[in-house]
Amino acid sequence: MIPFVVGIAGGSCSGKSTFAKKVVDALASSGHSVVVIGLDAFYTRDLDRGPTITLTDGTTVFDFNQPAAIDDAAATAAIDASTDRFVIVEGLFTLAIESIRSRLDYSVFIHLDADLRAIRRLLRDMKGGRASTDPEFIARYYIESARVGHAKYVEPSRAFADVEIIGDEAGMAVAIPPLTAHILGA
């Protein structure tokens, strides 16, 4: 059986992973096998190969906010290898990278105002597990890289979405039933 592939894209901290989990829960509760392929797992993270950005404080860091940061060959291979009935691909560049976008049967863009995304990102990163917990670094990286990458790559990819939803609890709650019905009817 050929999987039905759903792409979920949107800005940093817009709610992509949360929405993907809600979609998985809805589909799995119907007895279907579902896998999430998070594009975060396919960042090259190689400072020598890049892409990199030198921040205004002189720090050079890997730039996670460009499509070139993703190993798209490995990501597409993971999509192609899936034997699950449904595949959910989620990440900043799900719609911006053509080789990934071309594998999607349906696509969703999660929209959330920039100020809310920035606050969510600050709170998330301060908890650890990212490049730094320093609020000044987090703000600098957001302003100099994440915001720029969003405007240049993520926001324009919105045009490829089949549907747009709001990335707050209310928006997701409204979107899940019709999206699940559409996917199950495919």
C-alpha positions as CSV (number, residue, x, y, z in Angstrom):
1,M,0.0,0.0,0.0
2,I,1.3,3.4,-0.9
3,P,1.3,5.8,2.1
4,F,-0.7,9.0,2.2
5,V,1.8,11.7,3.0
6,V,0.7,14.9,4.9
7,G,3.1,17.8,5.1
8,I,3.0,20.3,8.0
9,A,5.0,23.5,7.7
10,G,5.1,26.8,9.5
11,G,7.3,29.1,11.3
12,S,9.5,28.4,14.3
13,C,7.3,27.6,17.3
14,S,4.1,28.0,15.3
15,G,2.8,24.7,16.6
16,K,3.9,22.2,13.9
17,S,5.0,19.4,16.3
18,T,2.0,19.8,18.5
19,F,-0.4,19.7,15.5
20,A,1.4,16.7,14.1
21,K,0.9,14.9,17.4
22,K,-2.8,15.7,17.4
23,V,-3.1,14.4,13.8
24,V,-1.3,11.2,14.8
25,D,-3.5,10.7,17.8
26,A,-6.7,11.2,15.7
27,L,-5.5,8.8,12.9
28,A,-4.1,6.2,15.3
29,S,-7.4,6.2,17.3
30,S,-9.0,5.0,14.0
31,G,-6.6,2.0,14.0
32,H,-4.2,3.2,11.3
33,S,-0.5,3.1,11.4
34,V,1.1,6.5,11.4
35,V,4.7,7.7,11.5
36,V,6.0,11.3,11.9
37,I,9.1,12.3,10.1
38,G,10.4,15.4,11.7
39,L,12.7,17.4,9.5
40,D,14.6,18.5,12.6
41,A,16.3,15.1,12.5
42,F,17.7,15.8,9.1
43,Y,19.7,19.0,9.9
44,T,23.3,18.5,8.8
45,R,24.6,20.4,11.8
46,D,28.0,20.7,10.2
47,L,29.7,24.0,10.8
48,D,32.3,23.2,8.1
49,R,29.8,22.5,5.4
50,G,27.3,25.1,6.6
51,P,25.2,27.0,6.2
52,T,26.5,29.2,9.0
53,I,25.7,32.7,10.2
54,T,27.9,35.1,12.0
55,L,25.8,37.0,14.5
56,T,26.4,40.7,15.4
57,D,28.3,39.6,18.5
58,G,30.9,37.8,16.3
59,T,29.7,34.3,17.1
60,T,29.5,31.9,14.1
61,V,26.8,29.3,14.5
62,F,25.1,26.8,12.3
63,D,22.1,28.4,10.5
64,F,19.1,26.2,11.0
65,N,16.9,28.7,9.1
66,Q,17.9,27.9,5.5
67,P,16.6,24.9,3.5
68,A,20.3,24.1,2.7
69,A,20.6,23.1,6.4
70,I,18.4,20.0,5.7
71,D,19.8,16.8,4.2
72,D,16.9,16.5,1.8
73,A,18.2,13.3,0.2
74,A,18.0,11.6,3.6
75,A,14.6,13.1,4.4
76,T,13.1,12.0,1.1
77,A,14.6,8.5,1.5
78,A,12.9,8.3,4.9
79,I,9.6,9.3,3.4
80,D,10.0,6.9,0.5
81,A,10.9,4.0,2.8
82,S,7.9,4.3,5.1
83,T,5.5,1.3,5.1
84,D,2.9,3.1,7.4
85,R,-0.5,3.9,6.0
86,F,0.0,7.6,6.9
87,V,3.2,9.6,6.9
88,I,3.3,13.0,8.6
89,V,6.2,15.2,7.6
90,E,6.7,18.2,9.7
91,G,9.3,21.0,9.8
92,L,10.1,24.6,8.8
93,F,10.9,23.6,5.2
94,T,8.4,20.9,4.5
95,L,6.9,23.1,1.8
96,A,10.0,25.0,0.8
97,I,12.1,22.1,-0.4
98,E,10.7,20.8,-3.7
99,S,11.9,17.3,-3.4
100,I,10.0,16.9,-0.1
101,R,6.9,18.9,-1.2
102,S,6.6,16.8,-4.4
103,R,6.0,13.7,-2.2
104,L,3.1,15.2,-0.3
105,D,-0.5,14.3,-0.9
106,Y,-1.8,17.0,1.3
107,S,-0.2,20.0,3.0
108,V,-0.9,22.2,6.0
109,F,0.7,25.6,6.9
110,I,0.5,26.5,10.6
111,H,0.3,30.3,11.0
112,L,0.9,32.0,14.3
113,D,1.8,35.7,14.8
114,A,5.5,36.4,15.0
115,D,5.3,37.9,18.5
116,L,3.7,34.7,19.8
117,R,6.2,32.5,18.0
118,A,9.1,34.6,19.4
119,I,7.8,34.2,23.0
120,R,7.2,30.5,22.6
121,R,10.7,30.1,21.2
122,L,12.3,32.1,24.0
123,L,10.5,30.0,26.6
124,R,11.3,26.7,24.9
125,D,15.0,27.5,24.3
126,M,15.5,28.7,27.9
127,K,14.4,25.3,29.1
128,G,17.5,23.8,27.4
129,G,18.2,21.3,24.7
130,R,19.0,23.9,22.1
131,A,22.1,25.9,21.3
132,S,21.9,28.1,24.4
133,T,19.6,29.0,27.3
134,D,20.9,32.6,27.4
135,P,17.9,34.8,26.6
136,E,20.2,37.4,24.9
137,F,21.6,34.7,22.5
138,I,18.2,33.3,21.9
139,A,16.8,36.8,21.0
140,R,19.8,37.6,18.8
141,Y,19.6,34.3,16.9
142,Y,15.9,34.7,16.5
143,I,16.2,38.3,15.1
144,E,19.2,37.6,12.9
145,S,18.5,34.1,11.7
146,A,15.0,32.7,12.4
147,R,13.1,35.9,11.5
148,V,15.2,36.3,8.3
149,G,14.8,32.7,7.3
150,H,11.1,32.8,8.0
151,A,10.6,35.8,5.7
152,K,12.8,34.4,3.0
153,Y,11.8,30.7,2.9
154,V,9.0,29.7,5.3
155,E,6.5,32.4,4.7
156,P,6.7,32.2,0.8
157,S,6.2,28.4,1.1
158,R,2.8,29.1,2.5
159,A,1.5,29.4,-1.1
160,F,2.0,25.7,-1.6
161,A,-0.3,24.7,1.3
162,D,-3.7,23.1,0.7
163,V,-5.0,24.5,3.9
164,E,-3.8,27.0,6.6
165,I,-4.6,26.8,10.2
166,I,-4.0,29.0,13.3
167,G,-1.3,27.4,15.6
168,D,-3.1,28.0,18.9
169,E,-5.3,25.5,20.7
170,A,-8.5,26.9,19.3
171,G,-7.3,26.8,15.7
172,M,-6.0,23.3,16.1
173,A,-9.2,22.1,17.7
174,V,-11.2,23.4,14.8
175,A,-8.8,22.0,12.2
176,I,-8.4,18.4,13.4
177,P,-11.8,16.9,12.6
178,P,-12.1,18.1,9.0
179,L,-8.4,17.3,8.3
180,T,-8.7,13.8,9.8
181,A,-11.9,13.2,7.8
182,H,-10.2,14.4,4.6
183,I,-7.1,12.2,5.2
184,L,-9.2,9.1,6.1
185,G,-11.3,9.6,3.0
186,A,-8.3,9.7,0.7
